[in-house]
Amino acid sequence: MKIGNLMAALMIAGLGTTAFAKESYRFDPSGSTIGFTVHQFLGTTRGKFTNFSGRIEVDRERPENSSVTAQIEVRTIDTRIKKRDDHLRSAEFFDVEKFPRITFKSRSVKRTGPQSGDILGDLTMHGVTKPMTLHVKLVTPINETARTRWSVTTDPITRRDFNLMFAPAAESVSGISQTVAINIEIEAKRAE
C-alpha cells in the first residue's frame, strides 16, 4: 500500500549534468494502481484501492534529498465482492471509521541499479507504523511532457504486524494467508 513509492527512479532522473530546480509531481490516479494479492485455501484474492493521492518532490542534483508521501483512503478497497469489501471495512478488520487512511512517508533513498532503487520509509496502517522498503523501477523517464511512470514492489506485508486479524475461528476456517503481496504502478505528472 505501498502505497502507493518512487525515490530511486527520481534519483535516476537526476544523474545528468544539467542543474535543475526542485520539482513537484503528483500521482495521477487515472494511470496508477495500488493493489494487493492474498492467498486463501480456495484460491487467491486480488484487490485494489480506488482513491489515493501522493506527492513526489524531486531534487535532480541531489536525489537523496527527494521525498515521497502517499495516502490511501481505506474505504475505497475493492476486491470485486461487495459483501467482502463491507466486511473488510468493518470494525472487525480495517475499522475505517477509526483508521480511515493508510499513509507512507519516505525517509531515505538508495540507488540499486541504472534504473532502479530502494526507498525506505514509514508505512502507517490500522494505527500501526512500521518501516517499509519500496523497490522502484523507472518505466518511463521524467521528460519534457512532465509525466513519468514507475513500477513499485515491496516485500510482502504481514497482517499480524498491523493488527489486521479476524476472530480466531474465522482465521482458522478461512485459510487466509498472513502475508499480503503489494503491487503498485504509479504514473505522476508535474504539479502546477
Secondary structure, 3 states (H helix, E strand, C coil): CCCCCCHHHHHHHCCCCCCCCCEEEEECHHHCEEEEEEEECCEEEEEEECCEEEEEEECCCCHHHCEEEEEEEHHHEECCCHHHHHHHHCCCCCCCCCCCEEEEEEEEEEEEECCEEEEEEEEEECCEEEEEEEEEEEEECCCCCCEEEEEEEECCEEHHHHCCCCCHHHHHHHCCCCEEEEEEEEEEEECC
